[in-house]
């Protein structure tokens, strides 16, 4: 099943899309990767979803990626004695460690690590940013604030601290348990929530030990400020615009999205744009014009993937939402402006043999108008370097390792094929031509370019490219 677009689609599973028929329908509509949100999923339900996706994968004979999204640390206020309270603008409000129910003057903040990190002048955002307070004084076990934007506050509402770096791990005990269960189930990607620093990624990588790729969700200003360091360790980025828009001024989010997309592309690492992309389709069979433009902007920018959250997880029209995103991507990528933007954003290759080969393969494929750019890859690095170049020719990644093909299902433009490893260079080229013919990437008489690392099976050793004719025998020997 060949997609007619390069940008990938991530669809979140949930109550509206948890049985086999629904997941299969989402895949047929265009979903390339399925996201399982562990904030709302038990271990048993997660394992059932993974098993269902793998069964569909066998049926359609296409590798399908699975992304498990960890909940991350949740900061919440305590409870109130008499129900919701109203905080008025200009009022003084105190957070403390006293477990007694709160009132209009104070409430418990059951996170001692905050008290040691926050400073006067730092902001506190409550209930997804609806209420905004500024710290005026900090004493042991007490934070005194002034209300800048008031409103109603009730039990256990969330707290965001955009100015404060809190000295705790991005992996809570629940996250560690969820991560181990997900790794045992054989998932492909894990997304870390509310990271602040590169050490958060390193901690997760010690646990995954290569069993899954690690995606950094950028939701906090602290993470934006250290993006280069985080990207050096992470395998991918997610522009998590929902929480990012709570912790930072909304008007800054579009610029940060573009900055992250271009930074990730220069580094040759995938980037996913997420949150509220087709939000109105939770209840409507068609999106707003502004939402279509939002999705298109991410695709014009060259994002590897765009993601649906509640639209596919809990909405009334999950299949329609995926199909709509699929149509938008196809139409944008046909637009001549898309190719102009992609070319304008292309950067010089890194000074490595692998990047030089990938850049040369892209240039040769465009100069000679080759039908496909085929990568033999064990680790996936060859396909990643080629995808970084955003070639006009389709990218076909052939791997003997199913886990590699599944991870590559997230990468821009990469059509993944699982096949037995080649015996030698001639076998590699011959089979590449046959597979390109089989999946309709090339016809007899057309030419393709083959990129690989020699010796075969050596991860990260991209050092060979070869132009090959697809002969008439390619169809007869399938």
C-alpha positions as CSV (number, residue, x, y, z in Angstrom):
1,X,0.0,0.0,0.0
2,X,1.9,3.0,-1.3
3,X,1.1,6.4,0.1
4,X,0.8,9.3,-2.5
5,X,2.5,11.8,-0.1
6,X,5.7,12.2,1.8
7,X,4.5,13.7,5.1
8,X,3.5,11.0,7.5
9,X,0.3,10.9,9.7
10,X,0.3,9.9,13.4
11,X,-3.2,9.0,14.7
12,X,-3.9,8.7,18.4
13,X,-6.0,5.7,19.5
14,X,-8.7,5.9,22.1
15,X,-12.4,5.1,22.8
16,X,-13.4,6.0,19.3
17,X,-10.7,3.9,17.7
18,X,-9.7,0.9,19.8
19,X,-11.1,-2.1,18.0
20,X,-9.5,-3.9,15.1
21,X,-12.0,-2.6,12.5
22,X,-11.5,1.0,13.5
23,X,-7.7,0.8,13.6
24,X,-7.7,-0.9,10.2
25,X,-9.9,1.8,8.8
26,X,-7.6,4.5,10.2
27,X,-4.6,2.8,8.5
28,X,-6.5,2.5,5.1
29,X,-7.4,6.2,5.5
30,X,-3.8,7.2,5.8
31,X,-2.4,6.6,9.3
32,X,1.3,5.6,9.2
33,X,2.0,5.5,13.0
34,X,-0.4,4.9,15.9
35,X,0.0,6.8,19.2
36,X,-1.0,5.3,22.5
37,X,-1.4,7.9,25.2
38,X,-0.5,6.3,28.6
39,X,-2.2,9.1,30.5
40,X,-5.5,7.3,29.6
41,X,-4.4,3.7,28.9
42,X,-3.7,0.8,31.2
43,X,-1.0,-1.7,30.6
44,X,-3.5,-4.4,29.6
45,X,-5.2,-2.0,27.1
46,X,-1.9,-1.0,25.7
47,X,-0.8,-4.6,25.1
48,X,-4.2,-5.3,23.4
49,X,-3.8,-2.3,21.1
50,X,-0.2,-3.3,20.2
51,X,-1.3,-6.8,19.5
52,X,-4.2,-5.5,17.3
53,X,-1.9,-3.2,15.3
54,X,0.6,-6.1,14.7
55,X,-2.2,-8.3,13.4
56,X,-3.2,-5.6,11.0
57,X,0.4,-5.2,10.0
58,X,0.5,-8.8,9.0
59,X,-2.7,-8.5,7.1
60,X,-1.6,-5.4,5.0
61,X,2.0,-6.5,4.7
62,X,3.3,-3.0,5.6
63,X,5.3,-2.0,8.6
64,X,3.3,0.2,11.0
65,X,4.9,2.3,13.7
66,X,3.7,2.5,17.3
67,X,4.4,5.5,19.5
68,X,3.8,5.3,23.2
69,X,3.4,8.7,24.8
70,X,4.3,8.8,28.5
71,X,2.3,11.0,30.9
72,X,5.2,12.8,32.5
73,X,5.2,14.7,35.8
74,X,1.8,16.3,36.6
75,X,1.9,19.3,39.0
76,X,-1.4,20.0,40.7
77,X,-2.8,22.1,43.6
78,X,-4.5,20.4,46.5
79,X,-8.1,20.4,47.5
80,X,-10.5,23.2,48.7
81,X,-12.7,23.0,51.8
82,X,-15.9,24.3,50.2
83,X,-15.6,23.7,46.5
84,X,-14.2,26.0,43.8
85,X,-12.9,29.4,44.9
86,X,-12.6,32.7,43.0
87,X,-9.2,34.4,42.8
88,X,-9.6,38.1,42.0
89,X,-7.1,40.2,40.1
90,X,-4.6,41.9,42.4
91,X,-5.4,39.6,45.3
92,X,-2.7,37.8,47.3
93,X,-2.8,34.0,47.2
94,X,-0.4,31.6,49.0
95,X,0.7,28.1,48.2
96,X,2.0,26.0,51.1
97,X,2.8,22.5,52.2
98,X,-0.1,22.3,54.7
99,X,-2.4,19.4,53.6
100,X,-5.5,21.1,55.2
101,X,-8.1,22.0,52.5
102,X,-7.6,25.4,50.9
103,X,-9.7,28.6,50.8
104,X,-9.7,31.9,48.9
105,X,-6.4,32.8,50.5
106,X,-4.3,29.6,50.3
107,X,-4.1,26.0,49.1
108,X,-1.6,23.1,49.4
109,X,1.0,22.6,46.7
110,X,2.0,19.0,47.3
111,X,5.3,19.3,45.4
112,X,8.2,20.1,47.8
113,X,10.7,20.4,44.9
114,X,8.9,23.5,43.7
115,X,9.5,25.4,46.9
116,X,13.2,25.0,46.6
117,X,13.3,26.1,42.9
118,X,10.9,28.9,42.5
119,X,12.0,32.6,42.9
120,X,10.3,35.9,43.3
121,X,9.2,37.2,39.9
122,X,8.5,33.7,38.5
123,X,5.0,33.0,37.1
124,X,2.6,30.3,38.1
125,X,-0.1,29.3,35.6
126,X,-3.2,27.4,36.8
127,X,-5.8,25.3,35.0
128,X,-4.1,25.3,31.6
129,X,-3.1,28.9,31.9
130,X,-6.6,30.3,32.6
131,X,-5.3,31.8,35.9
132,X,-1.9,33.7,36.0
133,X,0.0,34.6,39.2
134,X,3.4,36.1,39.9
135,X,5.5,35.1,42.9
136,X,6.2,38.0,45.3
137,X,7.9,36.1,48.1
138,X,9.3,32.7,48.9
139,X,9.9,31.3,52.4
140,X,10.5,27.8,53.6
141,X,7.3,25.9,52.7
142,X,5.4,28.9,51.4
143,X,5.0,30.7,48.1
144,X,3.2,34.1,48.2
145,X,1.8,35.3,44.9
146,X,-0.2,38.1,43.4
147,X,-3.0,37.3,41.0
148,X,-2.6,38.8,37.6
149,X,-5.4,37.0,35.8
150,X,-8.1,35.8,38.1
151,X,-10.9,33.2,37.8
152,X,-12.3,30.1,39.4
153,X,-9.9,27.5,40.8
154,X,-11.1,24.0,41.9
155,X,-9.5,20.8,43.3
156,X,-6.4,19.3,41.7
157,X,-6.1,21.7,38.8
158,X,-2.8,21.7,37.0
159,X,0.1,24.1,37.7
160,X,2.6,25.2,35.1
161,X,5.9,27.0,35.9
162,X,7.3,28.5,32.7
163,X,10.1,30.4,34.5
164,X,11.2,27.7,36.9
165,X,13.5,24.7,36.2
166,X,12.3,22.1,38.7
167,X,14.9,19.6,39.9
168,X,13.0,16.4,39.2
169,X,13.2,13.7,36.6
170,X,10.9,13.8,33.6
171,X,10.2,10.1,34.3
172,X,7.8,9.5,37.2
173,X,7.4,6.0,38.8
174,X,4.3,5.6,36.7
175,X,6.3,6.5,33.5
176,X,9.0,4.0,34.4
177,X,6.4,1.3,34.8
178,X,4.6,2.3,31.6
179,X,7.9,2.4,29.7
180,X,9.0,-1.1,30.8
181,X,5.6,-2.5,29.9
182,X,5.7,-0.7,26.5
183,X,9.2,-2.0,25.7
184,X,8.1,-5.5,26.6
185,X,5.2,-5.2,24.2
186,X,7.6,-4.3,21.4
187,X,6.6,-0.7,20.6
188,X,8.8,1.4,18.3
189,X,8.8,5.0,19.6
190,X,8.5,6.5,23.1
191,X,7.6,10.1,23.7
192,X,8.8,11.9,26.8
193,X,6.5,14.6,28.3
194,X,7.5,17.8,30.0
195,X,11.2,17.4,29.6
196,X,13.4,20.3,30.7
197,X,16.9,19.3,29.9
198,X,19.0,16.8,27.9
199,X,19.6,14.7,31.0
200,X,15.9,13.7,30.9
201,X,16.4,12.1,27.5
202,X,19.6,10.4,28.6
203,X,17.7,8.9,31.5
204,X,15.1,7.3,29.2
205,X,17.7,6.0,26.8
206,X,19.4,4.1,29.7
207,X,16.1,2.3,30.1
208,X,15.3,1.7,26.5
209,X,18.8,0.5,25.5
210,X,18.0,0.7,21.9
211,X,14.7,-1.2,22.1
212,X,12.7,1.9,21.1
213,X,13.6,5.3,19.7
214,X,13.1,8.3,22.0
215,X,11.1,11.3,21.0
216,X,11.4,14.6,23.0
217,X,8.1,16.4,23.4
218,X,8.9,20.1,23.5
219,X,6.3,21.7,25.9
220,X,8.3,23.9,28.2
221,X,10.4,27.1,27.7
222,X,13.3,25.4,29.4
223,X,13.3,22.7,26.7
224,X,13.1,25.4,23.9
225,X,16.1,27.2,25.4
226,X,18.2,23.9,25.4
227,X,16.8,22.6,22.1
228,X,20.2,22.0,20.5
229,X,21.4,19.9,23.5
230,X,18.2,17.9,23.6
231,X,18.2,17.3,19.9
232,X,21.8,16.0,20.1
233,X,20.6,13.1,22.3
234,X,16.9,12.6,21.2
235,X,16.0,10.5,18.2
236,X,13.1,12.9,17.3
237,X,11.2,16.0,18.3
238,X,7.5,16.7,18.8
239,X,6.2,20.2,18.7
240,X,3.6,19.8,21.5
241,X,1.8,23.0,20.8
242,X,-0.9,22.6,23.5
243,X,1.2,22.8,26.6
244,X,3.8,25.0,24.8
245,X,1.0,27.5,24.3
246,X,0.1,27.4,28.0
247,X,3.7,27.9,29.2
248,X,4.6,30.6,26.6
249,X,2.7,33.4,24.9
250,X,0.5,31.9,22.2
251,X,1.9,34.3,19.6
252,X,5.3,32.8,20.0
253,X,4.3,29.2,19.2
254,X,4.2,29.5,15.4
255,X,7.7,30.9,15.3
256,X,8.9,28.2,17.7
257,X,7.3,25.5,15.5
258,X,9.2,26.8,12.4
259,X,12.4,27.0,14.4
260,X,12.1,23.5,15.7
261,X,11.1,22.0,12.3
262,X,14.1,23.6,10.6
263,X,16.5,22.7,13.4
264,X,15.5,19.1,13.4
265,X,15.7,18.9,9.7
266,X,19.3,20.3,9.7
267,X,20.2,17.6,12.3
268,X,18.6,14.9,10.1
269,X,16.1,13.9,12.8
270,X,12.4,13.7,12.4
271,X,10.0,16.2,13.8
272,X,6.2,15.8,14.5
273,X,3.8,18.7,14.7
274,X,1.0,18.0,17.1
275,X,-2.1,19.3,19.0
276,X,-5.4,20.8,17.8
277,X,-4.5,20.4,14.1
278,X,-8.1,19.5,13.1
279,X,-9.7,20.1,16.5
280,X,-13.2,21.0,15.2
281,X,-13.4,17.5,13.6
282,X,-13.9,16.1,17.1
283,X,-17.6,17.0,16.5
284,X,-17.7,18.0,12.9
285,X,-17.2,15.9,9.7
286,X,-15.3,18.8,8.1
287,X,-12.5,21.1,9.5
288,X,-12.4,24.8,9.5
289,X,-10.4,26.6,6.8
290,X,-8.0,27.9,9.4
291,X,-7.3,24.2,10.5
292,X,-6.6,23.2,6.9
293,X,-4.2,26.1,6.6
294,X,-2.5,25.1,9.9
295,X,-1.9,21.5,8.7
296,X,-0.7,22.8,5.3
297,X,1.8,25.2,7.0
298,X,3.4,22.3,8.8
299,X,3.7,20.3,5.6
300,X,5.1,23.3,3.7
301,X,7.7,23.6,6.4
302,X,8.8,20.1,5.8
303,X,7.7,18.4,9.0
304,X,8.1,14.7,8.9
305,X,4.7,14.0,10.4
306,X,1.5,15.7,11.5
307,X,-0.5,14.3,14.4
308,X,-4.1,13.8,15.4
309,X,-5.0,13.6,19.1
310,X,-8.6,13.8,20.3
311,X,-9.8,14.0,16.7
312,X,-8.9,10.3,16.2
313,X,-9.0,9.1,19.8
314,X,-12.3,10.4,21.0
315,X,-13.9,12.3,18.1
316,X,-17.1,11.4,16.2
317,X,-15.3,11.3,12.9
318,X,-11.8,9.6,13.4
319,X,-11.6,8.1,9.9
320,X,-12.7,11.3,8.3
321,X,-10.1,13.2,10.2
322,X,-7.3,11.0,9.0
323,X,-8.6,11.0,5.4
324,X,-8.8,14.9,5.5
325,X,-5.2,15.1,6.7
326,X,-4.2,12.7,4.0
327,X,-5.9,14.8,1.3
328,X,-4.4,18.1,2.6
329,X,-0.9,16.5,2.5
330,X,-1.3,15.2,-1.0
331,X,-2.6,18.5,-2.3
332,X,0.1,20.6,-0.6
333,X,2.9,18.3,-1.9
334,X,1.6,18.7,-5.4
335,X,1.9,22.5,-5.2
336,X,4.9,23.9,-6.9
337,X,5.5,26.2,-4.0
338,X,6.0,23.2,-1.7
339,X,9.1,22.1,-3.7
340,X,10.4,25.6,-3.8
341,X,10.2,25.9,-0.1
342,X,11.8,22.5,0.5
343,X,14.7,23.4,-1.8
344,X,15.2,26.8,-0.2
345,X,15.5,25.2,3.3
346,X,18.0,22.6,2.2
347,X,21.3,23.0,4.1
348,X,24.8,21.9,3.3
349,X,25.5,18.2,4.3
350,X,27.3,17.5,7.4
351,X,31.0,16.8,6.9
352,X,30.6,13.0,7.0
353,X,30.8,10.3,4.3
354,X,27.2,9.3,5.0
355,X,25.9,12.8,4.5
356,X,28.0,13.4,1.4
357,X,26.7,10.2,-0.2
358,X,23.1,11.1,0.7
359,X,23.5,14.6,-0.8
360,X,25.1,13.2,-3.9
361,X,22.4,10.6,-4.3
362,X,19.7,13.3,-4.2
363,X,21.5,15.5,-6.7
364,X,22.1,12.6,-9.1
365,X,18.5,11.4,-8.8
366,X,17.3,14.9,-9.7
367,X,19.8,15.5,-12.5
368,X,19.0,12.2,-14.2
369,X,15.3,12.2,-13.2
370,X,15.6,8.8,-11.7
371,X,12.4,6.9,-10.7
372,X,13.4,6.1,-7.1
373,X,16.1,6.5,-4.5
374,X,16.5,3.1,-2.8
375,X,18.3,2.7,0.5
376,X,19.5,-0.6,2.0
377,X,19.6,0.0,5.7
378,X,20.1,-2.0,8.9
379,X,19.9,0.7,11.6
380,X,17.8,3.2,9.5
381,X,20.6,5.8,9.4
382,X,21.0,5.6,5.6
383,X,17.3,6.3,5.1
384,X,17.4,9.2,7.7
385,X,20.3,10.9,5.9
386,X,18.6,10.6,2.5
387,X,15.3,11.9,3.9
388,X,17.1,14.9,5.3
389,X,17.9,15.9,1.7
390,X,14.1,15.9,0.8
391,X,14.7,14.5,-2.7
392,X,12.1,14.7,-5.4
393,X,12.4,11.0,-6.2
394,X,10.5,8.6,-3.9
395,X,12.6,7.0,-1.1
396,X,12.4,3.3,-0.7
397,X,14.1,1.9,2.4
398,X,14.8,-1.8,2.4
399,X,15.8,-3.4,5.7
400,X,16.2,-7.0,6.9
401,X,15.1,-5.8,10.4
402,X,11.4,-5.3,11.0
403,X,11.9,-3.0,14.0
404,X,14.0,-0.7,11.8
405,X,11.3,-0.5,9.1
406,X,8.6,0.2,11.8
407,X,10.6,3.1,13.2
408,X,11.2,4.5,9.7
409,X,7.4,4.6,9.1
410,X,7.6,8.0,10.9
411,X,10.2,9.5,8.5
412,X,9.4,11.9,5.7
413,X,9.1,10.3,2.3
414,X,10.3,6.8,3.3
415,X,8.4,3.8,2.0
416,X,9.6,0.9,4.1
417,X,10.1,-2.7,2.9
418,X,11.2,-5.6,5.0
419,X,13.4,-8.1,3.0
420,X,16.1,-10.6,3.6
421,X,19.5,-9.0,3.6
422,X,21.4,-9.1,0.3
423,X,24.3,-11.6,-0.2
424,X,26.6,-9.2,-2.1
425,X,26.5,-5.9,-4.0
426,X,25.0,-7.4,-7.3
427,X,22.3,-9.2,-5.3
428,X,21.6,-6.0,-3.5
429,X,21.1,-4.0,-6.7
430,X,19.1,-6.7,-8.4
431,X,16.7,-7.1,-5.5
432,X,16.4,-3.3,-5.1
433,X,15.2,-3.1,-8.7
434,X,12.7,-5.9,-8.3
435,X,11.2,-4.4,-5.1
436,X,11.0,-1.0,-6.8
437,X,9.1,-2.6,-9.7
438,X,6.8,-4.6,-7.4
439,X,5.7,-1.6,-5.4
440,X,5.3,0.5,-8.6
441,X,8.1,2.9,-7.9
442,X,9.8,2.1,-11.3
443,X,8.9,0.5,-14.6
444,X,11.0,-1.7,-16.8
445,X,13.5,0.5,-18.6
446,X,13.7,3.2,-16.0
447,X,16.6,3.9,-13.7
448,X,16.9,4.0,-9.9
449,X,19.8,4.9,-7.6
450,X,20.8,2.5,-4.8
451,X,22.5,3.7,-1.6
452,X,24.0,1.4,1.0
453,X,26.8,0.8,3.5
454,X,29.5,-1.6,2.7
455,X,30.3,-4.1,4.2
456,X,26.6,-5.0,4.2
457,X,24.9,-4.9,7.6
458,X,27.3,-2.4,9.1
459,X,25.2,0.3,10.9
460,X,25.9,3.9,10.0
461,X,28.4,3.1,7.2
462,X,26.7,4.7,4.2
463,X,29.5,4.7,1.6
464,X,28.1,3.5,-1.7
465,X,25.8,4.6,-4.4
466,X,25.0,2.9,-7.8
467,X,22.7,3.7,-10.7
468,X,20.8,0.7,-12.0
469,X,18.4,0.0,-14.8
470,X,15.2,-1.8,-14.0
471,X,15.1,-4.6,-16.6
472,X,12.1,-6.4,-18.0
473,X,13.2,-9.4,-15.9
474,X,12.4,-7.5,-12.7
475,X,8.7,-8.3,-13.2
476,X,9.2,-11.9,-14.3
477,X,11.4,-12.8,-11.3
478,X,9.0,-11.6,-8.6
